[in-house]
Amino acid sequence: MNRILAGILVAGSLTVPATAADFAPQGAEFFEPAANWTGFYLGINGGGGVLNGDILDPECWTCASTTLHAGFGTFGGQAGYNWQLSSFVVGLEGDLNWTSASKSTGYALDDGRNAGTATLKMDAFGSIRARGGLAVGPTLIYVTAGPAWGHFNSSVVLGDQARPPAVIGNVSDNEWRLGIAAGAGVEYMLTNNWIVRGEYLYLDFLDAQQTMNFVNRNNGCFIGGLPNVPCKESFANTASVVRVGLSYKFQ
């Protein structure tokens, strides 16, 4: 009897593991590890946005101010590095982009003699941003912020209605200007190397003041009864950008 009972116990111990394995979920897809986001990546991006520009006459020389909005397309590249800590991902990214933002409008038309054109233009921007987000399998949801630079070529040209098409003065904001970029995005890892993304960025640049250059007259204005005070124009800009991108992550 004891021999029969021992045999039953031995047989049971051999068959239980096999039976448990039969009832276990089949396939490794039920226990896939989280994607590995750590590493260096390089990619391209493209999209569009709206550039906003305030061109102001702070000294009320012609008492002219205007606000312009210019839609644009953008194309560029990005490079960065991510570090993954459990489900959290932090990183640093830099990007450089070309833009097609350009818009012109009449300027100083309320002045008795002077009429002109104000032009808003940005042809490039770049940024260096920190990123941080939550990884859920192959998906990364992140926020991002850091310093930005925009290259502007905005201008104001004033003409004399009594002597068209003579130009009496002009000023340009042709420079790189510092600002800040902030936004959010979603990335999806197609494979261990290829990553697609959608992203929104808001750009806010420091204001600039430029001195008006005059033609055939003193380079100054009568302000507060004082002659030849330099006339200035102020340029203030923000932009909103929506873009998609594709990156290759190196192992």
URURMO-V970366 format. One line per field, one symbol per residue. ss: DSSP state (~ for helix, > for strand, _ for the rest). psi: psi as a letter, one per 20 degrees, with the letter a starting at -180 (. if undefined). burial: I if it has 24 or more other ideal C-beta (glycine too) atoms within 12 Angstrom, else O. A space follows every 10 residues. Layout:
ss=???
psi=???
burial=???
//
This chain:
ss=_~~~~~~~~~ ~~~~~~~~~~ ~~~____~~~ ~_______>> >>>>>>>>>> >>>>>>____ _____>>>>> >>>>>>>>>> >>>>>__>>> >>>>>>>>>> >>>>>>>___ ___>>>>>>> >>>>>>>>>> >>>>>>__>> >>>>>>>>>> >>>>>>>>>> ~~~___>>>> >>>>>>>>>> >>>>>>>>>_ ___>>>>>>> >>>>>__>>> >_>>______ >>>__>>>>_ _>>>>>>>>> >>>>>>>>>_ _
psi=ghhgghhggg hhhhhghhgh hhiqppqiii kpqqqoiprq qparqqbrap pppooqnhjl gjlpqqpqpo qrqqpaqqqa pqppndjqpq rpqqqpqqrk pppqrqpkii qhhpqapppp ppiqqrqoqq qpappncjpp prqqqrqqpp oqlrrpppro hilqlqpiqq qqmnrpqqbq pqarrpqpog aihppqqpqp pppoqqqqpq pppqpkrqmr ropkjpqkpp pqqqppqrqp pprqrpqppq .
burial=OOOOOOOOOO OOOOOOOOOO OOOOOOOOOO OOOOIOIIIO IOIIIIIIII IIIIIIIIIO IIOIIIOIOI OIIIIIIIII OIOIOOOOII IIIIIIIOIO IIIOIOIIOO OOOIIIIIII IIIIIIIIII IIIOIOOOII IIIIIIIIII IIIIIIIIIO OOOOOOIIII IIIOIOIIII IIIIIIIIIO OOOOIIIIII IIIIIOIIOI IIIIOOOOOO IOOOOOOOOI IIIIIIIIII IIIIIIIIIO O
//
